[in-house]
Amino acid sequence: MAEQSQGPVARTVLQQCLSARLQVEPGEGGAEPRFVQIDRGMVIYVCFFKGATEDILPRMVSTLLNLRLCESSQGKMVSVLELPGSVLVVPQATLGGKAKGRGMQYHGNIGKEDGQRLYAAFVSRCEQELRAAGSELPLEHGTYGNRQVLKLDTNGPYTHLMEF
């Protein structure tokens, strides 16, 4: 596989949560900031690297939504689809950072336009997978390219790094 010889094309961090609230639009001109919120479920932070294409999305989404990383009320580990739980997707370009001296560099990250397109396709595919599983729970998502404020309540932390 080309992706193995070149390294990962995407990095994600998964965090189970009791609730999460993300500011997706700042309050400007006297307007109130806009937030999205989920209850029990999973937060998925996602970053795409140079070389990433839509070809990776089916495997990414299937893996992330079907991993048994959520704790059921009986203490059993289940997927967010089995819970069933809500999902919050957060674009997180800083996952692509590499330390250089005392600073961080992001040269391996995908370009903004391609990243925005892949992020939108990733969110759309997550929504499709949730619907296909019969979930009526919401999928919320952040705004690509914007600074966002996140409030997260966990019963962990129970956090996993996944590369694709």
Phi and psi restraints in degrees (value plus and minus 20) as a CYANA .aco file:
   2 ALA   PHI     -82.8   -42.8
   2 ALA   PSI     -55.1   -15.1
   3 GLU   PHI     -84.2   -44.2
   3 GLU   PSI     -51.6   -11.6
   4 GLN   PHI     -90.7   -50.7
   4 GLN   PSI     -59.3   -19.3
   5 SER   PHI     -92.5   -52.5
   5 SER   PSI     -47.7    -7.7
   6 GLN   PHI    -114.2   -74.2
   6 GLN   PSI     -29.3    10.7
   7 GLY   PHI      71.7   111.7
   7 GLY   PSI    -196.3  -156.3
   8 PRO   PHI     -88.5   -48.5
   8 PRO   PSI     131.3   171.3
   9 VAL   PHI    -128.3   -88.3
   9 VAL   PSI     -26.7    13.3
  10 ALA   PHI    -173.5  -133.5
  10 ALA   PSI     129.2   169.2
  11 ARG   PHI    -151.7  -111.7
  11 ARG   PSI     115.3   155.3
  12 THR   PHI    -150.8  -110.8
  12 THR   PSI     133.9   173.9
  13 VAL   PHI    -145.3  -105.3
  13 VAL   PSI     111.0   151.0
  14 LEU   PHI    -131.9   -91.9
  14 LEU   PSI     116.4   156.4
  15 GLN   PHI    -158.6  -118.6
  15 GLN   PSI     100.0   140.0
  16 GLN   PHI     -90.8   -50.8
  16 GLN   PSI     130.4   170.4
  17 CYS   PHI    -164.4  -124.4
  17 CYS   PSI     136.3   176.3
  18 LEU   PHI    -106.8   -66.8
  18 LEU   PSI     -53.3   -13.3
  19 SER   PHI    -185.1  -145.1
  19 SER   PSI     136.7   176.7
  20 ALA   PHI    -170.1  -130.1
  20 ALA   PSI     123.7   163.7
  21 ARG   PHI    -155.4  -115.4
  21 ARG   PSI     106.4   146.4
  22 LEU   PHI    -145.4  -105.4
  22 LEU   PSI     107.9   147.9
  23 GLN   PHI     -98.4   -58.4
  23 GLN   PSI     103.6   143.6
  24 VAL   PHI    -129.6   -89.6
  24 VAL   PSI     -35.1     4.9
  25 GLU   PHI    -161.9  -121.9
  25 GLU   PSI     111.8   151.8
  26 PRO   PHI     -92.4   -52.4
  26 PRO   PSI     135.5   175.5
  27 GLY   PHI     -99.9   -59.9
  27 GLY   PSI      91.0   131.0
  28 GLU   PHI    -143.2  -103.2
  28 GLU   PSI     127.1   167.1
  29 GLY   PHI      40.4    80.4
  29 GLY   PSI      15.3    55.3
  30 GLY   PHI      65.3   105.3
  30 GLY   PSI     -26.9    13.1
  31 ALA   PHI     -97.5   -57.5
  31 ALA   PSI     131.0   171.0
  32 GLU   PHI     -95.1   -55.1
  32 GLU   PSI     125.5   165.5
  33 PRO   PHI     -82.7   -42.7
  33 PRO   PSI     134.0   174.0
  34 ARG   PHI    -127.1   -87.1
  34 ARG   PSI     116.0   156.0
  35 PHE   PHI    -142.6  -102.6
  35 PHE   PSI     134.0   174.0
  36 VAL   PHI    -138.8   -98.8
  36 VAL   PSI     134.2   174.2
  37 GLN   PHI    -165.8  -125.8
  37 GLN   PSI     124.1   164.1
  38 ILE   PHI    -147.6  -107.6
  38 ILE   PSI     139.0   179.0
  39 ASP   PHI    -117.6   -77.6
  39 ASP   PSI    -167.8  -127.8
  40 ARG   PHI     -72.4   -32.4
  40 ARG   PSI     111.9   151.9
  41 GLY   PHI     144.8   184.8
  41 GLY   PSI    -153.1  -113.1
  42 MET   PHI    -162.7  -122.7
  42 MET   PSI     120.4   160.4
  43 VAL   PHI    -122.2   -82.2
  43 VAL   PSI     110.6   150.6
  44 ILE   PHI    -137.3   -97.3
  44 ILE   PSI      94.7   134.7
  45 TYR   PHI    -112.4   -72.4
  45 TYR   PSI     115.7   155.7
  46 VAL   PHI    -156.0  -116.0
  46 VAL   PSI     119.0   159.0
  47 CYS   PHI    -158.4  -118.4
  47 CYS   PSI     112.8   152.8
  48 PHE   PHI    -125.8   -85.8
  48 PHE   PSI     123.9   163.9
  49 PHE   PHI    -125.8   -85.8
  49 PHE   PSI     146.4   186.4
  50 LYS   PHI     -73.9   -33.9
  50 LYS   PSI     118.7   158.7
  51 GLY   PHI      75.6   115.6
  51 GLY   PSI     -30.1     9.9
  52 ALA   PHI     -91.5   -51.5
  52 ALA   PSI     119.6   159.6
  53 THR   PHI    -153.7  -113.7
  53 THR   PSI     152.0   192.0
  54 GLU   PHI     -84.3   -44.3
  54 GLU   PSI     -36.1     3.9
  55 ASP   PHI     -79.0   -39.0
  55 ASP   PSI     -49.1    -9.1
  56 ILE   PHI     -99.3   -59.3
  56 ILE   PSI     -39.9     0.1
  57 LEU   PHI     -81.7   -41.7
  57 LEU   PSI     -64.5   -24.5
  58 PRO   PHI     -77.1   -37.1
  58 PRO   PSI     -65.4   -25.4
  59 ARG   PHI     -87.7   -47.7
  59 ARG   PSI     -61.8   -21.8
  60 MET   PHI     -77.7   -37.7
  60 MET   PSI     -74.3   -34.3
  61 VAL   PHI     -83.3   -43.3
  61 VAL   PSI     -65.7   -25.7
  62 SER   PHI     -79.5   -39.5
  62 SER   PSI     -66.0   -26.0
  63 THR   PHI     -82.0   -42.0
  63 THR   PSI     -70.9   -30.9
  64 LEU   PHI     -84.6   -44.6
  64 LEU   PSI     -59.7   -19.7
  65 LEU   PHI    -103.0   -63.0
  65 LEU   PSI     -37.0     3.0
  66 ASN   PHI    -126.0   -86.0
  66 ASN   PSI     -28.0    12.0
  67 LEU   PHI     -83.9   -43.9
  67 LEU   PSI     119.1   159.1
  68 ARG   PHI    -106.4   -66.4
  68 ARG   PSI      64.0   104.0
  69 LEU   PHI    -141.3  -101.3
  69 LEU   PSI     -19.3    20.7
  70 CYS   PHI    -127.7   -87.7
  70 CYS   PSI     120.7   160.7
  71 GLU   PHI    -112.4   -72.4
  71 GLU   PSI     102.9   142.9
  72 SER   PHI     -95.6   -55.6
  72 SER   PSI     151.5   191.5
  73 SER   PHI     -85.5   -45.5
  73 SER   PSI     -38.4     1.6
  74 GLN   PHI    -110.6   -70.6
  74 GLN   PSI     -18.2    21.8
  75 GLY   PHI      66.5   106.5
  75 GLY   PSI     -16.8    23.2
  76 LYS   PHI    -104.7   -64.7
  76 LYS   PSI     124.3   164.3
  77 MET   PHI    -103.5   -63.5
  77 MET   PSI     105.6   145.6
  78 VAL   PHI    -155.2  -115.2
  78 VAL   PSI     145.5   185.5
  79 SER   PHI     -97.2   -57.2
  79 SER   PSI     145.1   185.1
  80 VAL   PHI     -83.9   -43.9
  80 VAL   PSI     -48.5    -8.5
  81 LEU   PHI     -90.7   -50.7
  81 LEU   PSI     -57.7   -17.7
  82 GLU   PHI     -96.7   -56.7
  82 GLU   PSI     -45.7    -5.7
  83 LEU   PHI     -73.2   -33.2
  83 LEU   PSI     -70.3   -30.3
  84 PRO   PHI     -95.6   -55.6
  84 PRO   PSI     130.5   170.5
  85 GLY   PHI    -153.5  -113.5
  85 GLY   PSI     145.6   185.6
  86 SER   PHI    -103.6   -63.6
  86 SER   PSI     141.5   181.5
  87 VAL   PHI    -150.2  -110.2
  87 VAL   PSI     115.4   155.4
  88 LEU   PHI    -140.7  -100.7
  88 LEU   PSI     101.2   141.2
  89 VAL   PHI    -123.2   -83.2
  89 VAL   PSI     107.8   147.8
  90 VAL   PHI    -142.9  -102.9
  90 VAL   PSI     100.3   140.3
  91 PRO   PHI     -87.5   -47.5
  91 PRO   PSI     112.0   152.0
  92 GLN   PHI    -161.2  -121.2
  92 GLN   PSI      56.6    96.6
  93 ALA   PHI     -79.7   -39.7
  93 ALA   PSI     -44.8    -4.8
  94 THR   PHI     -86.8   -46.8
  94 THR   PSI     -34.1     5.9
  95 LEU   PHI     -86.4   -46.4
  95 LEU   PSI     -35.6     4.4
  96 GLY   PHI    -114.2   -74.2
  96 GLY   PSI     -12.0    28.0
  97 GLY   PHI     -96.0   -56.0
  97 GLY   PSI     128.3   168.3
  98 LYS   PHI    -148.7  -108.7
  98 LYS   PSI     116.2   156.2
  99 ALA   PHI     -88.2   -48.2
  99 ALA   PSI     113.4   153.4
 100 LYS   PHI    -154.4  -114.4
 100 LYS   PSI      84.3   124.3
 101 GLY   PHI      45.1    85.1
 101 GLY   PSI    -144.8  -104.8
 102 ARG   PHI    -123.2   -83.2
 102 ARG   PSI      -8.9    31.1
 103 GLY   PHI    -142.1  -102.1
 103 GLY   PSI    -199.9  -159.9
 104 MET   PHI    -137.8   -97.8
 104 MET   PSI     123.7   163.7
 105 GLN   PHI    -144.2  -104.2
 105 GLN   PSI     128.9   168.9
 106 TYR   PHI    -145.9  -105.9
 106 TYR   PSI      15.4    55.4
 107 HIS   PHI     -85.5   -45.5
 107 HIS   PSI     -43.5    -3.5
 108 GLY   PHI    -103.5   -63.5
 108 GLY   PSI     -28.5    11.5
 109 ASN   PHI     -91.4   -51.4
 109 ASN   PSI     132.5   172.5
 110 ILE   PHI     -87.0   -47.0
 110 ILE   PSI     135.4   175.4
 111 GLY   PHI     -83.6   -43.6
 111 GLY   PSI     136.6   176.6
 112 LYS   PHI     -78.5   -38.5
 112 LYS   PSI     -67.3   -27.3
 113 GLU   PHI     -84.7   -44.7
 113 GLU   PSI     -65.7   -25.7
 114 ASP   PHI     -86.2   -46.2
 114 ASP   PSI     -58.7   -18.7
 115 GLY   PHI     -83.0   -43.0
 115 GLY   PSI     -62.0   -22.0
 116 GLN   PHI     -83.5   -43.5
 116 GLN   PSI     -62.3   -22.3
 117 ARG   PHI     -84.8   -44.8
 117 ARG   PSI     -65.8   -25.8
 118 LEU   PHI     -85.4   -45.4
 118 LEU   PSI     -59.5   -19.5
 119 TYR   PHI     -81.9   -41.9
 119 TYR   PSI     -65.7   -25.7
 120 ALA   PHI     -81.9   -41.9
 120 ALA   PSI     -61.5   -21.5
 121 ALA   PHI     -87.4   -47.4
 121 ALA   PSI     -56.5   -16.5
 122 PHE   PHI     -83.0   -43.0
 122 PHE   PSI     -67.9   -27.9
 123 VAL   PHI     -80.2   -40.2
 123 VAL   PSI     -65.6   -25.6
 124 SER   PHI     -80.5   -40.5
 124 SER   PSI     -63.4   -23.4
 125 ARG   PHI     -87.1   -47.1
 125 ARG   PSI     -56.9   -16.9
 126 CYS   PHI     -81.7   -41.7
 126 CYS   PSI     -64.2   -24.2
 127 GLU   PHI     -80.5   -40.5
 127 GLU   PSI     -63.1   -23.1
 128 GLN   PHI     -81.6   -41.6
 128 GLN   PSI     -62.9   -22.9
 129 GLU   PHI     -85.8   -45.8
 129 GLU   PSI     -59.9   -19.9
 130 LEU   PHI     -83.3   -43.3
 130 LEU   PSI     -65.3   -25.3
 131 ARG   PHI     -82.5   -42.5
 131 ARG   PSI     -62.7   -22.7
 132 ALA   PHI     -82.3   -42.3
 132 ALA   PSI     -50.2   -10.2
 133 ALA   PHI    -103.2   -63.2
 133 ALA   PSI     -21.3    18.7
 134 GLY   PHI      63.1   103.1
 134 GLY   PSI      -8.3    31.7
 135 SER   PHI     -97.1   -57.1
 135 SER   PSI     111.5   151.5
 136 GLU   PHI    -123.9   -83.9
 136 GLU   PSI     -16.3    23.7
 137 LEU   PHI     -97.0   -57.0
 137 LEU   PSI     131.9   171.9
 138 PRO   PHI     -96.6   -56.6
 138 PRO   PSI     130.4   170.4
 139 LEU   PHI    -131.1   -91.1
 139 LEU   PSI     102.6   142.6
 140 GLU   PHI    -132.8   -92.8
 140 GLU   PSI     141.6   181.6
 141 HIS   PHI    -173.2  -133.2
 141 HIS   PSI     135.4   175.4
 142 GLY   PHI    -102.6   -62.6
 142 GLY   PSI    -199.9  -159.9
 143 THR   PHI    -123.7   -83.7
 143 THR   PSI     100.4   140.4
 144 TYR   PHI     -82.9   -42.9
 144 TYR   PSI     111.3   151.3
 145 GLY   PHI      68.6   108.6
 145 GLY   PSI     -25.2    14.8
 146 ASN   PHI    -123.3   -83.3
 146 ASN   PSI     129.9   169.9
 147 ARG   PHI     -93.7   -53.7
 147 ARG   PSI     116.2   156.2
 148 GLN   PHI    -154.0  -114.0
 148 GLN   PSI     130.5   170.5
 149 VAL   PHI    -125.9   -85.9
 149 VAL   PSI     107.7   147.7
 150 LEU   PHI    -140.5  -100.5
 150 LEU   PSI     113.1   153.1
 151 LYS   PHI    -138.2   -98.2
 151 LYS   PSI     107.1   147.1
 152 LEU   PHI    -153.2  -113.2
 152 LEU   PSI     108.5   148.5
 153 ASP   PHI    -132.0   -92.0
 153 ASP   PSI     103.2   143.2
 154 THR   PHI    -143.2  -103.2
 154 THR   PSI     144.0   184.0
 155 ASN   PHI    -133.6   -93.6
 155 ASN   PSI      15.5    55.5
 156 GLY   PHI    -146.0  -106.0
 156 GLY   PSI    -136.1   -96.1
 157 PRO   PHI     -90.6   -50.6
 157 PRO   PSI     125.0   165.0
 158 TYR   PHI    -153.2  -113.2
 158 TYR   PSI      68.4   108.4
 159 THR   PHI    -141.4  -101.4
 159 THR   PSI     117.4   157.4
 160 HIS   PHI    -151.9  -111.9
 160 HIS   PSI     116.1   156.1
 161 LEU   PHI    -117.7   -77.7
 161 LEU   PSI     110.2   150.2
 162 MET   PHI    -150.2  -110.2
 162 MET   PSI     115.2   155.2
 163 GLU   PHI    -138.8   -98.8
 163 GLU   PSI     126.4   166.4
